[in-house]
């Protein structure tokens, strides 16, 4: 694992641990180019580090800026591969195309894959690196808020299959995740809010005062006439929220990397969200992952109330806070339309789903029930 004495930059380093050993670094920098010294630290034994960049079209300019750099202390950029960053393109065929590109470009066992893009790109590139020649090293530069606070942290990789999300994949930690808030300046507002839903989710799971700060921040953004100016003037506050959300996830993953218990909490809202997304694809509707997660969290809170775990006041507060923050709270589909997809949730075991139910801000519990039981409770 990399040296933990690398000088601190934009915000404090975060590490993911496995049995007490640091296995993945989360580092932030002011500019994309600051990733190069982190890559240099991955060079071992005086050998060169051939870096193969995988990027989505939205992040091509960042990838090109890196690929055009000269060799630096053993780090050699060996080209870049562009992928389609869409749920439709998140397939095994795309991953096999990536591995074919690596093979065609003479990537050996010492090759290093650097994914530059959103969560779809990091998921696929991490999966490709994990299976190419039985596993080569990789790292991420997430370029969306959603990937900075969630998708690029924790080691989950994979692709969709038969319209079900992330059905094929592995858990394998990246060497590092390099967070650069400057890339968010050009992120469309809708995509920003999609990531904000995952950020707020972290604070519903575990809160150290960040939930209120996040809701206040997003409420201010929603009411601001010049949203770009609002974000620019509050960069430090946003960095703090990103760091807090990443810390929550890193801590949980360190305690339960392979999702045998506590890590299931991170699925808050996702059983409903994945069913919503499947219905959206079937109907040709446009719903982002974060929007589905936001709705899913509210539905989980309602289910928590119906099971007697949460109070009605908490559900009302959550709905009010999410609406103030510009996050959706109403499911556009009838509950019975979600039941089939929920029953095929990849986290289901023996017909039961591990529903993550919020009891209050900073407290969630896991309750097993079938999709049918959940729908029946919500319909009462």
Secondary structure, DSSP 8 states (H G I E B T S, - for coil): ---TTS---SS--EEEEETTEEEEEEEE-SSGGGHHHHHHTT--TT--EEEEEEEEGGGHHHHHHHHTS--BTTEEEEEEEEE--STTT-SHHHHHHHHHHHHHTT--TT-EEEEEESHHHHHHHHHHHHHGGG--EEEEEE-SHHIIIIITSSSB--EEETTEEEEE--B---SEEEE-GGGGGGS-HHHHHHHHHHHHHHHHHS-SSHHHHHHHHHHHHHH-SSHHHHHHHTHHHHHHHHHHHHHHHHHHHHH-TT-SSGGGGGGTTHHHHHHHHHHHHHHT----HHHHHHHHHHHHHHHHHHTTSS-HHHHHHHHHHHHHTT---S-SS-HHHHHHHHHT-TT-BTTBEEEEEEEETTEEEEEEE-HHHHHHHHH-
